[in-house]
Amino acid sequence: MSRTRNNRPAPYDPPRCWVGNKNKVCYPDQETAEMSARLVEAEHGLAANSLTCYRCEYGNHWHLANSSPKNRR
């Protein structure tokens, strides 16, 4: 773990990639993305299963997406 000058842990900066005009967090596998989706829903008071995950078409990783009907194609 890297440290800052005052010997505190450096903030976590997850890997990201651009998807359209959004800089999204990259998850290494579907299981990690699904667990993160459930955690984000709980932390932000979102409805259960309001976030989904999908494989990125630009790399070998996964992203989260809002699963509301207005955002579906």
Backbone hydrogen bonds, N-H to C=O, Kabsch-Sander energy under -0.5 kcal/mol:
donor,donor_aa,acceptor,acceptor_aa,energy
4,T,8,R,-3.1
7,N,4,T,-1.8
10,A,2,S,-2.2
17,C,24,K,-2.2
19,V,22,K,-3.2
22,K,19,V,-1.9
24,K,17,C,-2.3
24,K,22,K,-1.0
26,C,15,P,-2.9
27,Y,62,W,-2.5
33,A,29,D,-2.0
34,E,30,Q,-2.8
35,M,31,E,-2.4
36,S,32,T,-2.3
37,A,33,A,-2.3
38,R,34,E,-2.1
39,L,35,M,-2.1
40,V,36,S,-2.8
41,E,37,A,-2.3
42,A,38,R,-2.2
43,E,39,L,-2.8
44,H,40,V,-2.1
45,G,41,E,-0.5
45,G,42,A,-0.7
46,L,41,E,-2.4
50,S,47,A,-1.6
52,T,65,A,-3.1
54,Y,63,H,-2.1
56,C,61,H,-2.9
61,H,59,G,-1.2
62,W,27,Y,-2.7
63,H,54,Y,-2.4
65,A,52,T,-2.7
67,S,50,S,-3.1
71,N,68,S,-1.8
72,R,69,P,-1.2
